[in-house]
Amino acid sequence: MEQKREPATFKFEEKPHIMVIEARFYTDVADLLLNGAKAVLERANVTYEVFTVPGALEIPAAILYALKSLDFDAVRRRYDGYVALGTVIKGGTRHDEIVGDMSAQGLQTLALQHTLAIGNGILTCNMKEQAVERADPARHDRGGAAAEACLKMIELKHHFRLMPKRRWVGR
């Protein structure tokens, strides 16, 4: 039996702005993951934008695009954190292992090389029923857990004074 835990609470000097990247390959599972992540972000009273990519393998590239876009548009609002949502389900070949490993490795590399706060909500499951169970906000809520991980990492970055000064002036 699962034990219900209290929702996480967060303290920020400034309201963070989050990029949520969702892979829509399995749309029903993607909806569950996104619902869980949005609930946590809204409860934490942060702003966010949702972007869609075809599959989990494209998620690290989407984050890198957002990061690199600051080189070309210095007044665009910077994201304080990233929530990666997607699903990889085992098939008859090794493709699922490659996609799962490469997307996780891509996210970890981005986090370490660029000091990014990333919540990894990419599910790797043996069957779709497992993915639905893990994604469902009423059950395992892995989308919500990814959003919480992102926000906790932002808090840690604030603690170590690793957050850049705001330079966004709005448009």
matplotlib code that plots the C-alpha trace (Angstrom):
import matplotlib.pyplot as plt

x = [0.0, 1.3, 1.8, 0.5, 3.1, 2.6, 3.1, 6.5, 6.9, 9.4, 10.9, 12.2, 13.6, 12.1, 9.3, 11.1, 10.2, 10.1, 10.4, 8.3, 9.2, 6.9, 7.2, 3.8, 4.6, 2.2, -0.5, -2.6, 0.5, 1.8, -1.4, -1.1, 2.6, 1.8, -1.2, 1.0, 3.7, 1.4, -0.4, 3.0, 4.1, 0.8, 0.8, 4.3, 3.0, 5.7, 5.4, 6.0, 5.8, 5.0, 6.8, 6.1, 8.6, 8.0, 9.8, 12.0, 15.2, 14.4, 14.0, 17.7, 18.0, 14.9, 16.5, 19.8, 17.9, 16.3, 19.7, 21.5, 18.7, 20.0, 23.1, 20.9, 18.2, 19.8, 16.5, 14.4, 13.4, 15.7, 14.3, 15.3, 14.6, 13.4, 11.0, 11.4, 8.4, 8.2, 7.7, 9.8, 8.1, 10.0, 9.5, 10.9, 14.3, 16.9, 15.5, 13.8, 17.1, 18.9, 16.2, 16.0, 19.7, 20.5, 17.8, 18.8, 22.5, 21.6, 19.7, 22.5, 25.1, 23.1, 22.6, 26.3, 27.9, 25.5, 24.5, 20.8, 18.0, 16.4, 13.6, 13.7, 10.2, 11.0, 9.5, 11.1, 8.7, 8.2, 4.6, 2.1, 0.1, 3.2, 3.6, 0.0, 0.4, 3.6, 2.3, -1.2, -1.2, -3.5, -1.0, 2.8, 2.7, 6.1, 5.3, 4.7, 7.9, 9.9, 8.5, 9.3, 12.9, 13.3, 12.1, 14.3, 17.3, 16.4, 16.3, 19.8, 21.1, 19.8, 21.5, 24.8, 24.2, 24.3, 21.2, 22.0, 20.7, 17.5, 17.9, 14.6, 12.7, 9.5, 8.1]
y = [0.0, 3.4, 6.0, 9.5, 12.2, 15.9, 18.2, 19.8, 23.4, 25.8, 29.2, 31.4, 34.9, 35.5, 33.5, 31.0, 30.6, 27.0, 25.3, 22.1, 19.9, 17.0, 14.2, 13.4, 10.0, 8.3, 11.0, 9.6, 9.0, 12.5, 14.1, 12.4, 13.4, 17.0, 17.2, 16.1, 18.6, 21.5, 20.8, 21.1, 24.2, 25.9, 25.0, 26.5, 29.6, 29.7, 30.6, 28.1, 27.4, 24.1, 22.9, 19.7, 17.5, 14.2, 11.9, 11.6, 11.7, 15.2, 16.6, 17.4, 19.2, 21.4, 22.4, 23.2, 25.3, 27.4, 27.8, 28.8, 31.2, 33.5, 34.0, 35.6, 37.3, 38.7, 40.2, 37.0, 35.7, 33.0, 29.7, 29.0, 25.3, 22.6, 19.7, 16.8, 14.6, 11.6, 7.9, 5.1, 1.6, -1.6, -3.1, -6.0, -4.4, -2.4, 0.9, 1.6, 1.1, 3.5, 6.2, 5.9, 5.9, 8.6, 11.0, 10.5, 10.9, 14.1, 15.6, 14.8, 16.2, 19.5, 19.7, 19.2, 21.2, 24.2, 24.0, 23.6, 22.6, 19.7, 17.4, 14.2, 12.8, 10.5, 7.1, 3.9, 1.0, -2.5, -2.0, 0.8, -0.1, 0.5, 3.9, 4.9, 3.9, 5.9, 8.9, 9.1, 12.0, 10.0, 7.1, 7.5, 11.1, 11.0, 14.2, 16.0, 14.4, 15.8, 19.3, 19.0, 17.9, 20.8, 23.3, 21.7, 22.1, 25.7, 26.2, 24.6, 26.8, 29.8, 28.6, 28.4, 31.7, 30.1, 31.9, 34.7, 38.2, 38.9, 40.7, 40.1, 43.3, 41.8, 42.3]
z = [0.0, -0.9, 1.8, 1.0, 1.8, 2.4, -0.6, -0.7, 0.3, -1.3, -0.4, -3.2, -3.1, -6.5, -8.2, -10.5, -14.2, -15.3, -18.7, -18.9, -21.9, -22.6, -25.1, -26.5, -27.9, -25.5, -25.3, -22.4, -20.2, -21.2, -20.1, -16.6, -16.3, -17.3, -14.9, -12.0, -12.8, -13.4, -10.0, -8.2, -10.1, -9.5, -5.8, -5.6, -7.3, -9.9, -13.6, -16.3, -20.0, -21.6, -24.8, -26.7, -28.5, -30.4, -28.0, -24.9, -27.0, -28.1, -24.6, -23.8, -27.2, -26.4, -23.1, -24.8, -27.4, -24.6, -23.0, -26.2, -27.3, -24.6, -26.8, -29.5, -27.3, -24.2, -22.9, -23.2, -19.8, -18.6, -17.2, -13.6, -14.0, -16.3, -16.0, -18.4, -19.0, -21.2, -21.5, -22.9, -23.0, -23.6, -27.1, -29.1, -29.7, -27.7, -28.9, -25.5, -23.7, -26.1, -25.8, -22.0, -21.5, -23.9, -22.7, -19.1, -20.0, -21.9, -19.0, -16.6, -18.9, -19.2, -15.4, -14.7, -17.5, -17.3, -13.6, -14.5, -12.1, -14.0, -12.7, -14.7, -15.2, -18.1, -17.3, -18.5, -18.1, -19.3, -20.3, -20.7, -17.6, -15.5, -17.2, -16.5, -12.8, -12.4, -14.2, -12.6, -10.1, -7.8, -7.7, -8.1, -9.6, -11.3, -13.1, -9.8, -8.4, -11.3, -10.8, -7.0, -7.8, -10.1, -7.5, -4.8, -7.0, -7.6, -3.8, -3.6, -6.3, -4.4, -1.3, -3.1, -4.9, -8.3, -9.7, -12.2, -11.6, -13.5, -16.7, -18.2, -18.8, -20.4, -23.8]

ax = plt.figure().add_subplot(projection="3d")
ax.plot(x, y, z, "-o")
ax.set_aspect("equal")
plt.show()
